[in-house]
Structure formats: C-alpha cells, structure tokens
C-alpha cells in the first residue's frame, strides 16, 4: 500500500467516525425526549398510568366493642349501605374490618348490579373485641397492592394492641402510594395520629361526631370517591371503556358542612400533579437537529480539507524528489 492509499484510507475512516458521531447526537436527543417522528402513530395521551385498572377503594372499618357505644356500628352500617348503593359502576371496592384481629370482608370487587348486592350483605353489624388499627391498615394495603388506590380508615378509639399503632404503619402507607381518608368517629378517636396519616399520604382527615352519624360518615365516603374520580377520568382517556354513567359521582348522597373549605382545597391541591391529560406529541427541538447535522458535515469537511492538503503536500514532496533525481542524474552524466 502506497502512502497515497494509506492517507485516503485514514481520511475515509475519520470522515465516517465524525458522521456517525453527528448522527448519534440527533438520535440520542430524539430518544432522550421520547420523540416519535411519525406523529400520526402517536397516542393521544402523552403520559401513561402506573396502573390502568379501575379505581380502587378499600374501606377499613373499626368493629371493636366500643363501636357498640351510641349505636356507632349501626350508624356505620347504614352509611355503608347507602354508600354502596350509590357508588358508580366500574369501581373496585373492598372491605376490611378490624378489632382484636383483622378480617377481609370482601376482596376488591368490580361494582355492578350483581356484585353491589353482595357487597351490601357483607356490611358489619356487630362490634366486639379490642382495637388493632395497624392490623386493619396492613391488610388493606395488602389488598390494594400497587394500585395507588384509596383507603378509608374508620376508627372510634385508641389502638390497644402492641406494635400496631398508626405510627407503626404510616411509612408503609406512604411507600405504597395509597391515599388515606382518615375518619375519626366519636370523641375518643386517635385524632392526631389519624390526621398525620392522612396528611402524609396525601389524603384527608375527617372528624365525625356521634350526632353527625350517618350523614357525617357519608360525607367522608364521598371524599374517597373524589379521590377516585381523577382515576376514573384517566381510565376513560386510556381505555374509553367508561361511560358517562359510570364516571358520574353519586348526586343523591347527603352533603354536610363537616369539612372546611381549607380541607377541600388541600385535597384538590394533592390531585394537581397526578392528572394525566392528553396533549400534543413532543417534537425534537430544531436546535438539536441543526447541531447534529452541522457537527457531521463540518467535521467531515474539515477532515476532507486536511486530507486534501496532506495529499497535495505529499505529491509536492514526491515531485520535488523526482525533480531532484533527474537533476542529479543529469549532473552525473555531464
């Protein structure tokens, strides 16, 4: 291989390297921004949900002996019956009860005309035993799994089982992504712990007095539906399986003034960043495209110019050597 061929081979390699480097810049930034150049094939929803299943609510209910006081268990039962009767179809609803131990009354069940009646039959009617709040919360988390669902925790008294306090399970709740509606029923509920749990999970704390009874509990349950409503709307966008009737919140549940405007504001603020909204497909900034092309073209042009100059220099040297050889031979001949 002559020097000329060697230089040409090296020049071609350099040009190829710079061209690949330039095109890699374009491709890297396209992937980094999640760009699909063929916009006709893009989905209308830019972001995707971690869980595209139906919105999930697990009712976690205190059925300890203290719930018999002032007919709290009956008031809770009446509120649950009305709530289940009016919740929209397509919702996943589960029920957990806790006293000395936890018990799964109903696994997460897709609500429809048939399952609604079965859920109503599983509403607890009797209170007995101690109060193991942590037991109920852990079982509810197990049932919700990674759905990022909603838990409605109803308790009327302090925890009485060791290592099962709300503070013992709060970290697990936060890590799971579950939002908690904490309902302190009566004047002996662990208000501070329940409020802290709701705040840490992005949910809401509601205090229901014995006088508010059924109406106050229903208002708390409606807050759980409001937490689930954005998920219903997102599921509509993703699957288009939800009808207007399915996504409608019940309007015939009684409304009370138990919750303050500040509490309602907190709930809506917590939802702001969780909405998935349809938008225009992202496009790659023109600057990145220009940078990649310029980098490839200019780099190749510079190396090509350098190669040409090098070739010309080599040719000049070769020509000079040839001229020198001829002059030397003529001199020797003379």
C-alpha positions, 0 to 999 in steps of 0.5 A: 500500500502506497502512502497515497492509499494509506492517507485516503484510507485514514481520511475515509475512516475519520470522515465516517467516525465524525458522521456517525458521531453527528448522527448519534447526537440527533438520535440520542436527543430524539430518544432522550425526549421520547420523540416519535417522528411519525406523529400520526402513530402517536397516542393521544395521551402523552403520559401513561398510568402506573396502573390502568385498572379501575379505581380502587377503594378499600374501606377499613372499618373499626368493629371493636366493642366500643363501636357498640357505644351510641349505636356507632356500628349501626350508624356505620352500617347504614352509611355503608349501605347507602354508600354502596348503593350509590357508588358508580359502576366500574369501581373496585371496592373492598372491605376490611374490618378490624378489632382484636384481629383483622378480617377481609370482608370482601376482596376488591370487587368490580361494582355492578348490579350483581356484585353491589348486592353482595357487597351490601350483605357483607356490611358489619353489624356487630362490634366486639373485641379490642382495637388493632388499627395497624392490623386493619391498615396492613391488610388493606394495603395488602389488598390494594397492592400497587394500585395507588388506590384509596383507603378509608380508615374508620376508627372510634378509639385508641389502638390497644394492641402492641406494635400496631399503632398508626405510627407503626404503619404510616411509612408503609402507607406512604411507600405504597402510594395509597391515599388515606381518608382518615375518619375519626368517629366519636370523641375518643378517636386517635385524632392526631395520629389519624390526621398525620396519616392522612396528611402524609399520604396525601389524603384527608382527615375527617372528624365525625361526631356521634350526632353527625352519624350517618350523614357525617360518615357519608360525607367522608365516603364521598371524599374517597370517591373524589379521590377516585374520580381523577382515576376514573377520568384517566381510565376513560382517556386510556381505555374509553371503556367508561361511560358517562354513567359510570364516571358520574359521582353519586348526586343523591348522597347527603352533603354536610358542612363537616369539612372546611373549605381549607380541607377541600382545597388541600385535597384538590391541591394533592390531585394537581400533579397526578392528572394525566391529560392528553396533549400534543406529541413532543417534537425534537427541538430544531436546535438539536437537529441543526447541531447534529447535522452541522457537527457531521458535515463540518467535521467531515469537511474539515477532515476532507480539507486536511486530507486534501492538503496532506495529499497535495503536500505529499505529491509536492514532496514526491515531485520535488524528489523526482525533480531532484533525481533527474537533476542529479542524474543529469549532473552525473552524466555531464 
